[in-house]
């Protein structure tokens, strides 16, 4: 079998029903394509879910940042390149480049952090122990990902409750948790459509802090900064817990 | 250029983030794949959106029925075959078959009805006038689609209000209307997750009666039949109208 390169490249279509009123891809659907690219890349190289799930291990997305100059328009084909920038014992850094299929144009970049857990104990696992450190064969340090790194979103206590929602069947993923992409959609929905007529999202940063489950109420607290930046804290409320943080997010808007 | 056959066939992946807790594709995402297949088929044959949109015309989905023996599992590749069964002046009937990529297994079938409108006047157009009746070259009457036809869902006045929701940015499609697929998701969300542990959806029938817009409140009325069938009427409420019907739907459940 030919050895695969360090960088994976996957083509996607900006599907018409995945585009917003401006006929550009929704940020949530782009996020889904990045997660798919990560999945394909790791499966193709034998450290993905296909190998991990039967041995009761799984990758868990911890952080994701997407920074875009523009979004693919409806019906446009585009490519996602992805590679592992570094792998530590308990975390790996994976980058993304979103570009036109002919490579003539870069739409933007992404950065992400992943952990690995045991699906039974939910405890973190040593990534470097998987297949004798197979992932280290694929570390690519030289490819550029020229966006700011992932940094912890700081929020004060004065964030105001913008919305509380119930979670339902379609919010839940294959693991029984609220779907990572659905959080993004619920966060985008905090801003009314007129806001998106005036601003586009330049950067979207999300940290997945804890899991929530179907039936949990999700509370969305927002804190506006003076520079077109809005921070969002999502907490869950259920029979056992009140207002426990599950997601923290930062959106940087840019005037259109 | 080689002439294309009457039946189009397109491959899709049952993406992990598009699957529910049972690790099977969500009905809403399957619906999206069927609409994509319809789009690809008509574009490939020169009577699709790529030809119509620049001349201010568009296809409008009027009805869709999906009947499934099973759903593709996470990571499974599957194919959607689609063909035009008939074309009348103001409506065309398009069928679907959902199968494994090697054709050894049929998951289910779909039927749909489409109209064509002028995007400026919103008036219906004569489908047979497009490119001198180009669509008629592709009518396929012989291919089997062995599910019940589309029939009008009858509902009494006693349907009870199950939920009212606000519509937001992510609910809106490229035309500024509430996205056809999002209605399906909101309807699936009327049933709690325990219901889906006991029942699977055998058939999903939806009729798009009128358009709704971002900011409209959507009211979901349900009426249970004695045979595992639930009918749903969706109405919109906004500054101009109260409780005007936009969607009517029927779900047939089957014990797992």
Interface residues (C-beta under 8 A of the other chain):
Chain A: X15 X16 X17 X18 X19 X20 X21 X23 X26 X28 X32 X35 X36 X39 X49 X50 X74 X75 X168 X169 X170 X171 X172 X173 X174 X175 X176 X179 X180 X181 X185 X188 X189 X191 X192 X193 X196 X214 X215
Chain B: X15 X16 X17 X18 X19 X20 X21 X23 X26 X28 X32 X35 X36 X39 X49 X50 X74 X75 X168 X169 X170 X171 X172 X173 X174 X175 X176 X179 X180 X181 X185 X188 X189 X191 X192 X193 X196 X214 X215
